[in-house]
């Protein structure tokens, strides 16, 4: 579960530390107080998109950190497969935003934002204010069903996706074969010319690098030889002012006096070493100059070879290995073009076999989906009844696409009837945002019971509902909170009253700066916050009493 949210200098939040509890965590506050910033900060820490101008006015960077406690064995296993090591059964996700760039970390180790998203799918499920709109799209319906049935379809889908990848690769090969005879002959002729051009070059591995070094030496050969000759003369023995000659004279002088003072013996040894080293150096520089001798012909041949290799690079790759690889690919294509009819027949037969395999796997997938769909529809229907859909019918309609995808060839759509005697209609036909929100809550509730995700976040799931429906939604949230950690932003007192832990989000102005604060409420403070939601700007004794009664009723409901 999510233990802690730490936010620093994000939008209106200067700094906040929120310690969440088990069960139902409720967040309330005035409109515009910054409730959405809290969910937004969690999304950012989970690898979501970073909005522009998100860094606040209290520094140059923003920081968000989430600490999760991992007690669930299946969560631990999934994280282990992602090579995530837990520390004291905890995982820390963080993100720092500076100058429009972000640095993501898991347990202090930098990772791509995509890795945060991957880990987030194991730890938490967020239902945002507008997520219910995704139910307008059929593709979301199939995604929900597959999530529900994942334990039984994961192996089928894996096999199907492998077959589909082979199918697409073969289709692409066949597309290359869709050329007429004239185009085939023209392409064949051109490829043979290119292969011959590369073959005639007789390229050797790393030949270009060695030629570059050689060419560099030849280009600056005169300057190098002049400098080397000067060095040779200055360190040799032919010139009376050269280092070798002068050191030789110094050594002879030292030899003539060393017998008079033993302290000079070590100096004599040092000077002998220096002379020996200088002598070796002088021979090495002389040898280097002898090897540097080359003619105009050598220079021209080296330049010509380099020009050829660079020409081939401009056409076939940035290195000799890439040129050789290009040649291999062209030779393979030449074989394809020469054996066009034979390969065309072979690929068509392989494609037909793959299509048959895809059909078999897709049918297996459809069979499992339909079996789970019946069970899922009954569970969602029961869940919807608990959310004040009295005479509800919920079902699915399956259709087939005329082509395959990596997820088979099913089209599945949720169908619903909310009134007795009314025909089932596509879910997208429901106009009310409140109804769509409740349908999504029902779906999330069912999936949560069949999933290992411990933490669920609902951002204003109560949009468009009130009265008895609001009470039933609150009871549903309380039931969910018994098996999961729920973090819920709400503006309805019925839901707020069910809180196991209640947080209040407030906007505060100080020194011409506006900031958002979040604090955990004690029992009496929670009652006052309920009274504010019930009564608006003016809190009276009557609203206080109503708030206390609502809180007591909620406590009895949770116990019952």
N, C-alpha and C positions, 0 to 999 in steps of 0.2 A: 504494500500500500504506500501511498504518498505521505511521507512523514513531514517534510518541510519544503516550503517555497521561500527562497530568498531573492528579493528583487532590489536592484540598486540603480537609481537614475534612469528609470525607464518611463518615458512619457511624464505623467504627473506624479509618479511615485519617486520620492527622494530615496527612501530606503524602507524596506518592509521585510519582516520575518514572520511567516505564517506557519504554525505547527498544527497540522490537521490530525484528526482523531479517526478511530474506526467508526463505522456506521454512517449516519446521515449528517454531513457537514453543510450547513446552509449559509449562504452569503446574501445579505440584503443591504440596501442603501438607497439614498435619494437618487432620482434620475440625474445622470450626469456626474455622479460621484466618482465614477471610474471602475465600476464593476467589470466592464468588458476588458479593461486593462489587465485585470488579474488572469482571466482566461487567455488573453492575448500573450501574456508573459509566459504562461505554461506552454502554449503552442510554440513559442519561439525556442524555449529550452528543449522542446521535443523535436527540433529540426524544421519547424515551420518557416514560412516566408517572413522575412524581417521587413516591416513597413518602413517607408521613408520617414525621416524626422522622428524616429522613435526614441532617440537619445534625448534625455531630459536636459534641464538647464542647470544641473548641479555638477557638471563635469564634462569631459570630452568623450566618455564611453558609458555604455550601459551594460549591466550584468544580471543574468538570471541563472538560478541554480535550483535543481530539484533533487531531493534525497528520497529514495525509495527503500523500504524494508521488504526483502524478498523472503517470504516464508513458504510459498507454494513450491512444491517439488517440480511440477511441470514447468513453471516459470524458470526455475534454476536450470533445468535441463535445456530449455530453449536458449537461454543466455549462454550456457556453456558451449552450445553448438556455434554460437556467434563469437566464441573466443573472448567472452566477457568474464573477467574474474571478479567475484564479489569480495568486498572487504567488510568483515563483521556482518555478513548477510545483508549488506547494503550496496546500493549502486547510486553514484552521484553523476547527474547529467548537468552540464553547464554550457552557457554560451555568452561570450563577450562581444559587444558590438562597438566598433571604433571606426569613424570616418566611412560609414557605409559598408564596412567589411566585418565579418564575424569569425570568431574562433570557437569551435565546438570541442568539448572535452567529455570523456567518459572516465570517471575515476582518475581525473587529472591528466589523462593521456589524450592528446589532440586527435580528433577523428573528423571525417567529412560530415556535413549536416545530414547526408543521406543515411549515415550509420545511426544517428540519433533517431531518425524516423523508423528505422528497422527495429531498434530496441523499443521504441515507444509502442509499437504494435503489440508487443508482448506485455507491456506494463499497464497501459491505460487506454480507455476508449472515451473520446470526447464527442459529445453531441452539441454542436453549435446552434446558434439562433436560427440559422437558415438551412440546417442539414436536412430537415424534413422535406425540403424542396427537391432533394435528390430522388425522392420517391416518385417524382414525375417521370423519371427516366427508366425504361424497361431494363436497361443494363444493370441498374442498381438492384432490381428485384432478383435477378439471377445471382448476383454477387451475394445477396443476403442468404439465399437458399444454399449456395455453395459453402458459405461460412458455417451454416447450421449443420450441413452434412459432411463437413471437411474430413472427419475421421475415416469415413468410408469411401470418399472420392479422391483423396489426395494421391493414392497410388495410380488410380485410373487416369487422373488428369496429368500426372507426371509422364506416364507412358504415352498419352495422347499428344502432349506437347512435344515430346521427342519425335514422334512420328510426323507431327505437323511441321517441325523444323526441317526434317528430311524432305518432306513433300514440297515445301517452299523452295528449298535449294534445288530440287530436281526441276521444278517449274521454271526457275531462273535459267537453268541449263538449257531447257527446251526452248525458252525464249530466244536464246542465242542461235538456235538452229532454224528459226523462222526467217530464213533469208532465201532469196531466189538464186538460181544457178549463176547468174552473172555476178551478183554480189559475193557469192561464195568464192568464185574464181578470183575476183579482184582482191578480196581480203586475204586469200591464201597466198597470192603472189606477193602482196605487200609484206605479210608476216615472214615469208621465206627470205625476202630481201633483208629484213631487219635482223633475222637470225644469222644470216650469212655475214652481215656487217659486224656483228658482235663476235662471231667465230673467228673471222679473219684477224681480229685485233689480238687474239691469243693472250688475253689478260691473265695476269698472275695476282694472287692474293696480296693486298697492301702494296702493289707495285706503284700506285699513284703517290703514296706517302714517301716511299724511298726516292722516287723521281723528283718530288718537290724539294726534298733535302739536297739532292744532287744539283738540281737546277739553281737553287739558292746559292750554293757554293760557287757554281760556275758563273752566275750573274755577277757576284761580287768577288770573283777570283782574283782580279788584279789588285783590288784594295786589300784583300786578305793576305796575298803574297807579299805586298809591299810592307804591310804592318808586321808580318811574321819575320821578314828579313831584317827589319829594324830591331825587332826583339832579339833575334839571333845575334846580331852584331853587338847589341848592348849587353848581352849576357855572356858573350864568348871570350875568346882569348886572343883574337887577331888584332884587336884594337887596344892600344895602350890605355885608353880610358874606359874600356869595357869592364863590366862587373867581374867577369871571370878572371881577367888579367889582374885587376886591382886586388881581388881576394887572394889570388895566388901570391902576389907580392906581400900582402899582409901576413899570410901564413908562413912565408919564408922568414920574415922578420921575427915572428913569434917563435919559430923553430930555433932561431939563433940565440934566444934569451931564456928559453924554458928550462935549461939546465941550471940556471942561477936562482930559480924560485919555483918550488913545487906547486905553489898556488896557481901558477900559469898553466899547469898540465890540463886541468878541466877546460880552460878556455881554448887551449890548442885542439882538444877533442871536438869542441863545439864548432870551431872554425873549419876543421877538417870535414865535419859532417855537412856544413853549409857548402863548402866547395864541391863535395861529392854530389849533393842534391842539385846544385847549379849545373854541374857537368852533365848529369842525367837529363836535366831539363833542356840543356842546349842541344843534346843529341836528339831528344824527342821533337824539338821544334824543327830541326834540320830534316828529320825523317818525314814530318808532316808536310814540309814544303816540297819534298821530292814526290810525295803522293798527290799533291795538288796540281801537278803539271797535267794539262789537257790541251787538246787542240780545238780549232774552230769547228771541225767536223763533229767531235764529241758533243759540243754545245748544241749544234744544230739538230743532231739526232735526238738529244734529250728533249729539246724544245718541241720538236715534231711529235714525239711520243706523248708528251704531256698534252699537247693540243688535241690529239686523237682521243685520249682518255676523257678529257673535259668535254669534247663533243658528244661522246657516248653518254656521259653523265647527264648532259642537258636533255637527252632524249629518253634515257632508260632508267635513271636513278641517281641518287646522290653519292653512291659509293660503288666500288667494284662488285661487292657482294650483291647489291641491289640490281646491278646490270645483269649479273649472272642469273639472279632469280627471275628477272624479266625475260631473259632468254628461255629459261625453263618453261615459264608460263606460255610463251609464244609457241614453243615446240609442242606443248600439250594441245593448244588450240589448233595448230597445224594438223595434228593427228586427228582431232575431232572433225576438221573440215575435209580431210582426205577420206575419212571413214564415215562420212556424213550419214549415209543411208543406214549403215549397220548400227551406228550409235543412236540414231533417231528411233529406230525400231526398239533397241534395247531400253532407252530411256522411257519410251511410251509404255512398254511392258512394265517397267519398274514403277512408273507413275500409277498405272492401273492397279498394281498390287498394293501400293501405298494408299490409294483411294479406298480400296476394299478394307484395308487395315483401319483406316480412319473411320470408316463407316461402322465397323465392328466396335471399336473403342467408344465412338460417339453414342452408339446404341446402349452400350453398357452404362455410360454416364447418364443418359436419359432415364434409364430404368431406375438407377439409384436415386436420381433427382426426384422422379415422380413418387417414389416410395417415401422419401423424406418430406416431400412437399405436403402430402396428406397429413403427416404428423405435425409439421410446422404450422399448417393452416389451423388445425384444431387448437394448438397451443396459443397462437396469436388471437384466435377468436375468443378463447377463454380470457386471455389477458385484456382484450378490448372490452369485454363485458364488465371487468373490474374497473374499467375507466369510463363507465356510464354509457357504453354503447349497448342498449338493451336488446334489441332484436337484430343483432349483427350477423351477417354471413360473410365469410372470408374464404376465398378460394384462389386457384391459379389456372391459367390457361397456357398450354404448351403449343408452340408451333415450331416448324423446321425452316431453317435458312436453306437457300439453294447453293450454299457453299460451306466449306469447313473453316473453322477458326481454331486457335490453340485451345479454346474452351469448348470444343465440340460444335454442334450446329443447332443448338436449342435457342429458341426465343421464349422467354417465360415472363408472364405478366400477372401481377396481383389483381384480383377482382374483388369488389366489395359491394354489399348491399346494406344500407343502414336503417332501412324501414321495412316492415312486414309487407310481403307481397311484391316488393320492388325487385326488378331483375338485377342480377349482378352486372356491375359496370367496372370499367378500368379504374384503378385507384386514382389515376391522374385526373379523373373527372370530379373528384371531391374538391369543392371550391374553398371550403373553410380552412383557414390556416390552423385554427384550433383543433379541428378533426385530424388534419395531417400530423400535427404535433403529437396527438394522442396515439395515432397509428404507429408513428416512429418510436414512441415510448414503449408501446406494447411489444414491438419487434425487438427493441433493445433489451427489454426485460426477459424475453424468451431466450435471446442469444446469450445474455449474461448467465442464465441458468445452465447453459450448455457450453460455457466458455471458461477458460482459466484466468481471464483478465480480472484482477481484483479491484481495480479503481475505475469508476465511471464518473464522467463529468457531464452535467447537464446545464447548458447555458440558456436560461429562460425557456424551459420546456413547456411552461404554462401559458405561452402566447395564445391569446384568443379564447381562454376558458374562464369560467367563474362559477359561483354557486355550488350546487351539488357535484358537478363535474370536477371542480377544483378540489373538493373534499376527497373524491375518489382517487384523483391523481396523487394527492398527498399521501393517502393510505398505500397506494402502489409504491411510492417512493420509500415509505417507511419499511415495507416488506423487502424491497430491494436492499435497503440499508442493513438488513439483518445478515445477509450473505456476502455483501460487497461494501467496500468503502465508496460512498457517494459524495460528490462535491457538486452542489447545486446552487446556481444563482437564480433567485426568484423575486417576484414582486407581490406574490399572493400570500396572505396571512395564513391560509390553511396549510400550505406547504411549509412555510417558515416555522409554524407551531410544532411540526413534527421533528424539528432539529434535535439530533443528539448533541451536536456542537454548533453554536450560532456565532457567526462573524458579522460585524457591521463595517461597511465601507463608507467613509466620510471624506468630504472635500474640505480642506482647511486653507485659509489665507493668512499669510504672515510675511511682513516686510515686503508687501507688493508681490509676493510669490504664492502661487496656488499649488497645493500638493494633495495627493490622495493618501489617506491613512486607513489601515485595516486593523481591527482589534477584536479579540475574542471576548464574548459577552458572558457575564455571570448570569445566573437565573433571573434575578430581578431586572438586570439590564436587558435581557432577552424579552421579558414581558413588556418593558417600555418600548422596545423596538417594534414589537408586535402592535402595540397601541398606536405607534406612529403610522404603521402601514394601514391599520384599521381606520384611524381618525384623521389622517392627513396632517396639516400644519399644527392644529391645536389638539393637544392631548388632554382629555378631561378624565375625571374620576370614573365616568361611565365607560370610556374606552379602555381604561386601565383594568376595570373589572371584566370587561369583555375579553381582553387579552389574556387575563389570568384564567378565565373559564376555558378559552380556546386551548391554552397550553395544557391545562389539566385534562381536558377531553383528549387531546393528542397523546398524552402520556398513557391514559387508560386504553386508548385504541392500540397503541404499540404493545402494551402488556397483554391485551386480549387477543 
